[in-house]
Amino acid sequence: MLQGLYLTGEEAVISLGGGTPMRDINASVIRRLGSVIYLKAPAQVLVRRLESETEERPMLEGYDLVQRVDSLLKEREGRYIELADVIIDVSDGSIADICDSIIKETGI
């Protein structure tokens, strides 16, 4: 799917699942797609946001949510940082505030 997006050449905002960048082939395509923005939040913030969604997220279902989110973040964050052109802290603030930060940091 990512390769298909790359081939179309169309501009788009793409929201990726947390595990997508972990595969080397995906990371390679992500780099070629354009600017990468890592919306960063600590594990405790992610847990708070995900508490009502565990049944919709197979990687979290059946696990202790706090331990699983912490483990996945530790496993993945290095790749997220490696791929990111811009890192935006989304720990707090409204969606509008976060959008303003993205615009300011990227010059879009």
Secondary structure, DSSP 8 states (H G I E B T S, - for coil): -HHHHHHH---------TTGGGSHHHHHHHHHHS--EEEE--HHHHHHHHTT-GGG-TTTTTS-HHHHHHHHHHHHHHHHHHH-SEEEE-SSS-HHHHHHHHHHHH--
